[in-house]
Structure formats: structure tokens, C-alpha cells
């Protein structure tokens, strides 16, 4: 279920609410889809699927909040992947992963990310990792803003994929 973000209040609460709104949008686009539908690409020239998006978004939630921001190790299944040998693992393996497992993997990653934000509580806190572009750490605010952008972009992809699969449009 999606909840509209608050129109006023503390910055951290508003950023988290906008990210949660986009997360819920992605899950909404994937609800009720069979494993075959989650594995279906919308166009012949693309391998992008709803299942691949769910798996990718679960990965980037953990990557940005836990690995990059906190400096923690990856959790399964990401910890077992040889990313150099298979850089598109999350997209490639989604077709053979149970649909409910994909949705739950994403929900669990989102909850771990929410826990990082709650525990940190300070948007100005800097990351353990540094930017590959600047060599400088980034703050929690940047991670939230980046994840809003990433999730919203993929929610748009999910909207197009869902419409191509079964005609469902809208929010």
C-alpha cells in the first residue's frame, strides 16, 4: 500500500517518505504477476524484466545504505556473487528466482535501508566509502536522494513493462 509523502515536516522524514512511495510503486507494479510475467521482457531488444528490476533494486538498496554508507559486508545472496565474472547477475538470475522470493528480497532490503536511516538519524553523517568520482565521502541525504532517483526511474520502467504484459496502467 502506498502512502502519500507528507507535505511538511522534518527533512529526513520527507525524504524517507518519498523513497517509500517509490518503493511501494515498484511493488505495486509487480503484485499479482506470475513468475512467467515477471520474467517477460517488454520488447525484443531488451532483457529488462519486472523480476530483474525487483532484484536489482534489492541489490542497490543494500549496496548504497549498508555497503557504501555503513561499510558493512554484503548479505546473501549478494555476498556469494562473483560480480567481476557476472556483473548482471541480479538481472540474469531473476527469471529463475521464485516470484514471492523476489518481492520479499526487495521488501527485506528496503527494511534494512530504513533501519540504517532510523539508526543514523543525521542526514549530514558521512559515508564510510568514498565517491569514485570525487574521492570524498557522501552524506546520508545524498544516499536518500540518489535512491529516490534510482527507484523512481525504475518505477517508470516497471510501469511500461507492466502495461506491455497485461495492459495495467496508472499508479
FENJOCOR-V30479 format. One record per residue. N is the residue number from 0. OMEGA is omega in whole degrees, 0 to 359 (* if undefined). Layout:
N|OMEGA + N|OMEGA
This chain:
0|180 + 1|176 + 2|178 + 3|178 + 4|178 + 5|180 + 6|174 + 7|180 + 8|182 + 9|182 + 10|181 + 11|179 + 12|180 + 13|179 + 14|180 + 15|180 + 16|177 + 17|177 + 18|177 + 19|178 + 20|179 + 21|177 + 22|180 + 23|177 + 24|179 + 25|180 + 26|178 + 27|180 + 28|183 + 29|181 + 30|176 + 31|181 + 32|177 + 33|176 + 34|179 + 35|179 + 36|178 + 37|181 + 38|184 + 39|174 + 40|183 + 41|181 + 42|184 + 43|184 + 44|182 + 45|174 + 46|181 + 47|180 + 48|176 + 49|178 + 50|177 + 51|177 + 52|179 + 53|181 + 54|179 + 55|181 + 56|175 + 57|179 + 58|185 + 59|173 + 60|180 + 61|182 + 62|186 + 63|185 + 64|186 + 65|187 + 66|183 + 67|184 + 68|183 + 69|183 + 70|179 + 71|176 + 72|174 + 73|173 + 74|175 + 75|4 + 76|186 + 77|184 + 78|183 + 79|187 + 80|171 + 81|187 + 82|177 + 83|181 + 84|185 + 85|186 + 86|179 + 87|185 + 88|185 + 89|177 + 90|185 + 91|186 + 92|182 + 93|182 + 94|181 + 95|178 + 96|180 + 97|183 + 98|179 + 99|178 + 100|178 + 101|180 + 102|180 + 103|177 + 104|179 + 105|179 + 106|181 + 107|178 + 108|178 + 109|179 + 110|176 + 111|178 + 112|178 + 113|180 + 114|177 + 115|181 + 116|179 + 117|183 + 118|182 + 119|176 + 120|184 + 121|182 + 122|181 + 123|180 + 124|183 + 125|181 + 126|172 + 127|180 + 128|177 + 129|179 + 130|176 + 131|181 + 132|186 + 133|185 + 134|181 + 135|174 + 136|178 + 137|182 + 138|181 + 139|177 + 140|180 + 141|180 + 142|179 + 143|180 + 144|178 + 145|181 + 146|172 + 147|180 + 148|182 + 149|183 + 150|179 + 151|178 + 152|180 + 153|173 + 154|175 + 155|175 + 156|181 + 157|178 + 158|179 + 159|179 + 160|181 + 161|180 + 162|180 + 163|183 + 164|186 + 165|176 + 166|180 + 167|179 + 168|177 + 169|184 + 170|*
